[in-house]
Amino acid sequence: MIVVDTNVLISALIKGSVTRRVIVESNLELMYPEHLLKEVEKYEGYILKKNKYCYQSLCDQCPYVRH
């Protein structure tokens, strides 16, 4: 089990890294603060702009983004 901080998750979504692989691709159980989903939604446009994701791709890669 890993506890994921909001800033760490947003950074991982913006830039490919080992952290991103651990969060997105691992089968580990992840715990996160309740406000994480709201923060990811709040910065969704910024994340999409910085990483040039389409919304669906972001949703596919990160289960913390609501469909």
Rosetta blueprint (number, residue, H / E / L):
1 M L
2 I E
3 V E
4 V L
5 D L
6 T H
7 N H
8 V H
9 L H
10 I H
11 S H
12 A H
13 L H
14 I H
15 K L
16 G L
17 S L
18 V H
19 T H
20 R H
21 R H
22 V H
23 I H
24 V H
25 E H
26 S L
27 N L
28 L L
29 E L
30 L E
31 M E
32 Y L
33 P L
34 E L
35 H L
36 L H
37 L H
38 K H
39 E H
40 V H
41 E H
42 K H
43 Y L
44 E H
45 G H
46 Y H
47 I H
48 L H
49 K H
50 K H
51 N H
52 K L
53 Y L
54 C L
55 Y H
56 Q H
57 S H
58 L H
59 C H
60 D H
61 Q H
62 C L
63 P L
64 Y L
65 V L
66 R L
67 H L
